[in-house]
Amino acid sequence: MKAVCLSLTLLSLIAQPANARDIRGVIPSDAPVVVEIWASDRTPLDRLDLPQGGAFGLNVPDGLDVELRAMAWTPGAAPRIAAPVPIEGGDDTVTLGVIDLSLTAPYPFPVHYLCEEQRIRTVFAHDGALISINGAVIPTTISESASGARYRSDGPAPVVFWTKGPGALLEVEGTPKKSCLLAVPTPATPYRAAGNEPFWFSGLDGAELEVTPNIGQEPRRYVVSEVFISENNLILRSTADATEMRIGFDICQDTMSGTPFPNSVTISGDGMELTGCGGDPYDLLTATAWRVTAIGGAALPQGVEPNFEFTADMRISGSSGCNRFSGPLEMTGESLTVGNAISTRRACPEPLMQSETAFFKALSAVTKFDISEDGNLLLIGAGGADAVIDARPVRE
């Protein structure tokens, strides 16, 4: 079968660039396969959609350091992912051989789609799906359709997500329909959850759930046999052991550190009643782009709109309102800090320059973060009393 090549950026729209190199390989899979090429700055350059595995070839401009990502996915099964393959810049043909799709997304597995440059994440269950759009998690129920599967949310502004093969359609009331394509996620570690008093912790890897009910106790192991949705919760059940893990898609504050997590988690059954938090706190930052609304508690002048986003490779990048910038992040336990940022050096009107100076000063003072009840990001400085930067999610 013939593969369809789909461009993602202006760079890849240049048909057969004069100075291009071939990237070749083979992916063994009976399922549909997605192959993506990313630049070193995490800009997507090109992709192939294969109806099933086999040989593939891509053209990339000479001299660029790139990274190849690949995934195979069949609806109802966990995506199988290749470890990212770094490729150094050059002008020679690169033959990668067989690409091993040996990594499995953790269960409950997120499936990523690219809907006309907007990335969304979905978690599928037996009776519906949870769809994450710009940081908002929307529960949907599945309905019959002539082909594929159709998911729809309730409420005054329904969301419809219709999957068919490797593609999908996204319809949010009041906005045009968007065509979606499967996107390769970054390989993830098993899902983790924990709580205090008792100090329990759990790991979910594939369909295997391991729970240590308290420090010093032996871990218990369960096999997840049912997955379904109840309102804004994903419920995983081991029917053989009458044990249930309920993952709520609401902000959960650790009762000791105050660190925000993306999920509240309860585990019940087999003599256990455990409550705590789960997921990776960094996912709260990468879920959406952010627009600054206040610096040091002071509102910004009219027309000044710094914005930024956090990337999977632990960086922050965006606009200060005048210049573009990028900088490294460090996140350890309860802390979040921003390293030395680099920026363009464009001169702007004085109000913008003053705002930029205040923004970069506040950014360098960040020591941790929090998410407010209304979903805004609070970047907090030393002492932890007040936010040095307030930002709201960008809802496109």
Summary of the structure (lengths in Angstrom):
residues: 396
radius of gyration: 22.4
end to end distance: 36.3
largest distance: 67.5
contacts: 1219
relative contact order: 0.09
helix: 6%
strand: 53%
